[in-house]
Amino acid sequence: MFGWVEIYTSLHYEKAEERRRLLEEKGFRCKLKAKAGARFSPGGETRPVALSRDRFASSRTVYKLYVKKESVEDASALLRG
C-alpha cells in the first residue's frame, strides 16, 4: 500500500479494531488488514507459516493497522499514550 505505514499488529481482532476506532475518532485515516496463516512475534515480524522453520508455528490471523505516512508519529504517540 503506497503511502501507508503499519503502526500496530495484533493477534486479536477486538484489540486491533479498538485501536482503529480510537485513531479514527481523533481524525486519523487508517486501514485494518488481516493476514491469515501468519506467524507473529512480539517484535511485530510476521511471515507465512509455510516459510517458518518453527515446529510450534500455527496458522493464525494477524491484524495490522496502517495509517498514512504523514501521520505515523502522531498516531503512534496516541497509541502509546
Phi, psi and omega in degrees: 000112182289126178088000180247144181232135178287128179237351182209139178225136181211154173272352186246119181301317184300318180293318180294319179295321178299316179295320179298314179298319179302313180295317180294324177297331179270004174093010179275140171278129180212162178227142176246123181238147177250138176237111181277150176069038180245154175258134185248137172234154183304335179284358178094002181284132173233148176205154180300142181300324182300333180271351184282139174263002180282117184290345179263005181295143177233156179274107181235161177267133178248133181255128183240135180251129182241146172231164177296146185307319183288350182253003188303310184298313182292319180293318178297319178297321179295318180291327178286328187283000000 
